[in-house]
């Protein structure tokens, strides 16, 4: 691939991630937006860019060519057209907002709290050591347990946790 095409892909991926990232960093909204909303928002942006390319390059009667040419145009051959960037921003924003709104409504009206992505992945055997967080726990304060984020470790906890030499 040409270097400019790689920069294009990087810029499109950044466009997919920027709105969910900013929404997740706003402290007042921390109880509403979650890591799962961020990841699904980026995935929604990626699908939006690909879908825009497919829609622009749609050939009736030739579905496979439409999909391959559309995905190629959306990610590599659009010469910095504005439409994939707009699709990345809008689709990632809408996906993030819809997921977080649905999760918030379920939590508010049924009391059911699903785990975040880290809460699911950290239960995989050995993942704590792959991510270099052997002290990770799903418990801790209410916010940490609710959103599945890494528990804040105190000095006393750090003294009890395994040392780097214990990992080998």
Buried (B, 14 or more C-beta within 10 A) or exposed (E): EEEEBEEBBEBBBEBBBBBBBEBBEEEEEEEBBBBBBBBBBBBBBBBBBBBBBBEBBBEEEEEEEBBBBBBBBBBBBBEEBEBBBBBBBBBBBBBBBBBBEEBBEEBEEEEEBEBBBBBEBBEEEEBBEEEEBEEBBBEBEEEBBBBBBBBEBEEEEEEEEEEEEEEE
